[in-house]
Amino acid sequence: MSQKTERSLFKIQPEDMSVKDIMKKQSYAPVGAHSAVKTCTWLKNAINDRGVCYKSKFYGVSSHRCLQMTPTLSCNQKCIFCWRPTEIKVPDLDLEKMDKPELIVYESIKAQRKLLTGFGGSPNAVSELYNESKTPSNVAISLSGEPTLYPYLPELIDLYKKENMSVFLVTNGTNPEMIQKVKPTQLYMSLDAPDFETYLNLCRPENENQWSLILESLKKLNHKRKEGVRTALRITAVKDLNTSDPKGFSELIKIAEPDFIEIKSYMHVGFSRLRLNRSNMMEMDELKEFASKIAKHLDYKFAGESEPSRVVLLTKDGTVNRINV
């Protein structure tokens, strides 16, 4: 989203906005009745040979062939660090009008290709990379909303895999039953608070019971790793709001024992700028210090970093098994 678009949106009161208006201004491509696709900055940079996402650096995902989508815009949290307009009411999923996963897979790939059409005539684009981008090799189900609210998520993941795509699924951990069912290539779970009170203040859940569901999902994540699913915990570090108790995070991480721990700074972008200050972003040295304090209480080691994205990666042996897709 351009700065001009952001500034124009900030002048509008939430009650004056609609979901469709926001999606259009933010360059989302609607898919069916409740899904969406959006190309990220790193995909565009990659096609222009101007750098790649940290998922490429860490895991081997080809940024120019990554499809970013969501099967629902609905979410049961309103995290204050979210760049999305959480103030806008999103209609709940209508179970009687739910799109089938076959439609979502087909239409999402089609929408991605349409969004990338302009690169075909761009003098900055590398033609080989542009042509490859038309056939996505990875799908990141993480764009907006909480994907585990979509009841056909396991089938959706399986269908993407049949398209020879790896699947990175990101969840907030409030639906442990669905976590038990899905088998993505890599399962991310957000862990943004070391305790109940911090969770309530930072993530603003629909109901307080969601914290107990997150604790249950940490156990499920441990089981998924044992089943052969790559697992990751992602901590969004918001300076002065959830960074004072690294040991608390460590105790929760011990429950899940994930393959990867991503500790990423909050970024002062999008609608989060209405709720937080730029000072809530962590400098890279601060982030690395915070990560080291978490690692000190665990048997994890530093495995990588990406300064442009302000993220640090920890693994048990300090290495990463890349999937290279």
N, C-alpha and C positions, 0 to 999 in steps of 0.2 A: 504494500500500500504506500503510495507516494505521500510525502509530507503535506502537499497541497490537499490531497483527499482527506488525510487525517485532520488537518486544521478545519476543513469544512464540516466534517462529521462532529468535531468537538463543539461546534456552535449549535448543534441540534440537541434538544432535550430527548432523553431516551423514549419518553412517551410519544414523541413525534416520529420515531423510526419504525420501520417494519423489517422483518428478517430478510425479505427479498431485496429491499433497498440496500441494506448493509452488504449483503452478498454481492450485489452488482457493483457497488462502489469499491469493494475489496477484491474484485476480480475473481470471485468464485465462479465456477461453472456448475450450475445445478445438475444433478443426476437423478432422474426419476422424481418421486414425490418427497424424499426426505434425505437424500444423499448429496454429496458435493465433492468437487475436485478443485484443487488450487495449485498452481505451479509456484515453487518457492524460489527465492533469490539464488540459492546455490545451484539449482537446476539450470537457471538461465546463465549464471556465471560459467558453469561447466560447459555448456554448449558453445560459449564464446571463448573457451579455454582460458578462463580467468580465475581458476580456483575451484575447489570442491568442498563439499560438506564434511564435517567431522565424522559422519557415519562412513564416508569413503575412507578417510584416514585410519579410523579405528577398525572397521569391519570389512572393508572392501566393497561397499555398495557403490555402484556407478551413479554418481549424482545426476548425470544427464539422462539416465534411464530409470529414475525413481518417480513413481506415481504417488502423490500425496492425496489421500482421500478420507472421507468419513462416511459411514453408513447412517449417521444421524447427527443433527445439529443440537439435539437435546443433551443437557448435562445436569447431574444432580449435585453439582458443586458450583460455587461462584467465587473461585479463587481470586484474591485481590491482585495477584501478580500476572493473571492471564491477560494476554494481549487482545483477546476477543471482547466484544461488547456484551459482557455478562449481564448488563442491566436490561438488555432486551429480552422480552419473554419469547421463548421458542415454543411453538405448539408441541404438545406431547405426541409421541408416536401413536398412530391409529392402527391397532392390530388388524382391523378389518381391511385396511387399505395399504398394508405393508408391501413394499416392493420385494419381489423374489430376488435372491442373490444372483441368479443368472442374468437378470436385467441389469443389476448394479455393476457387475463385472464388465459386461459388454459396453454399457453406456459410459462407464468411468474411463475406460481405455479410449473410447471414441472421443470423449470430452477432452482428455489430455492431448490427443493429437490435434484437435481443433485449436486448443490454447497455444500450441507450439507452432502453428502455421506460419506466423510472421517471421520466424527464424529462417524459413526457407529462402527468403529473399534478402536476408540481412548480410551486409558485407562483413560484419564482425563475427558471424557464426562460422564454425568449422563444419563444413558440409558433411563430413563423415560422422561427426558427433550428432549433428542434427538428424541425419538419416537413422542412426542407431536409436535416438530418443523416441522414435515412432513406435518402437517395440519395447515397452517397459520391462525391466528385469527384476524390479523390486517394487513392492507396494508398501507404503507407510500408512497404516490405518491409525492416523493420529491428528488429523487436520483440525477438527473442532468437535465439540460434544464428547460424550462418553460412549465409545463404540460397543461396549458390552451391553448396552441397553437395547441393541438390535438383536432380536431373538434368533435370527438365522446366521449369526456370526460364524459359528463353526463351518457351516456349509459355504459361506462366502470365502473364508480362508482357503478351504479345500479347492474351490473353483479357481482362485487366483494361482494356487500351486499348479493346477492342471494347465495353466497358461505359461508354465515354466518360469514363474516368478517366485522369488523369496518374499516372505511376508513378515514385516515388523509391526507388531501390534502394541499400542500404548494404551494403558488403562489406569484409572485412578484407584483401582483396587476395591471399589465398593460393591462389586458383584462377584464374590468368590465362587458361586455356583457356575457362572459362565467361564471363569478362569479355569475351572476344573475341566471344562468341555473342550476348550480351544487348543489347537496345536499349530501355532505359527512357527516360523523359522526362529524368530526371536521375540520373546515376550517381555515387554517393558512394563514396570509398575512404578507409578509415581509415589514417592515417600517424602512428603514435604513438611512433616512435623515430627518432632521427637516425642511428643506427648499430646494428650487430649486437648488441653487448653489452647496450645499453639495451633492445633488443627482447626479448632472452632474459629479462632481469630483470623487465620490465614486462608483457609479453604472454604469457609462459610457453607457447610453442607446443608442439604435439605432437612436432615434430621440428625440428631446427635448419635444415633445408633450406627451411623456409617463408620465411625472410628472402630467399633468392634468388628465390623465387616472387613476393614483394612487389615486389622491384626490377623483375622482368619485368612485373608488373601496372602499374607506373608508366608503362612504355612503351606498354602496351595502352591505358591511359587517354588518352594523347596521341593515339593512333589513333582512339579513340572520339570524341573532340572533333572531329577532322577529318571524321568521318562524320556530324556533326550532332547527336550526343548531348551534352547539357549535362553537364559533368563538375565534380566538386568533390572536394577533399582536405579531410578533417577531422582536425585534430590535437586530441587530448585532452591538455591541458596539466596535468601532475601536478607541483605545485611540489616542487622539490628532487630529482625523479626523472628528468624528461626535458626540463627547461627551461634547461639550462646551455649548449646548443649550437644557438642559432638558425641559425647559418650552415650547420650540418650539415643541418638541415631544409630550408633554402633550396636546397642543392645537389640534394637529392632531388626537391624540388618542380619544379626546372628540367627534370627528365626528363619529367614529366607535363604541364606547362604547363596546368593546369586552368583552367576558366572562373572557378571560385570557390575560395577558401581559407577554410575556417571554422576558427578557432582558439578552442576552447572549454575552459573550466576544468573540471577534474575536480570532480564534485559529491559531497559526503560524504553519500550516501544509500544505502538498501538494504543489501545484503550487503557492499558495499565497505567499510562501516564496521568490518567484522571484520578488514580487511587494512590499512587506511590511517587516517590521522588527519585531523581537520578542518583542521589546518594545511597539509595537502597541497592544499587548495583555493586558488585564486589570487583575490585581490581584483581588482576590475575595473581599477584603475589598473595593477596588476602585469600583468594579462593584456594590456592595451593596449600596455604597454611591450614585452612579449615579442613581440607581433604586429608592432610597429614595427621590432624588430630583425630579424625574419624578412623583412619587406618591404624593408628597407634593402638586402638582397642580391639583390632581385628587381625586376622592373619592374611591381610591383603596388602598388595604393594602397588606403587605407582607404575602405570602401564602406558600412559600417554597423556597428551594435552593438546588443545586447540585454542590458541589465544584469540583468533577472530570470533569464535563462538563462546569463549570463556567457559571452557569445560575441561575437567580433569577426569581421567579414567583410572580406576583401580581394578586389579584382578588378583587372584590368589598367588599366582607365580610371577606377576609382572609382565606377562606376555598375552597376546590376543590371537585366537584362532580365527582368521579372516575367512569369510564365506566367498568373497570375490565374485560378485554377480554384477 
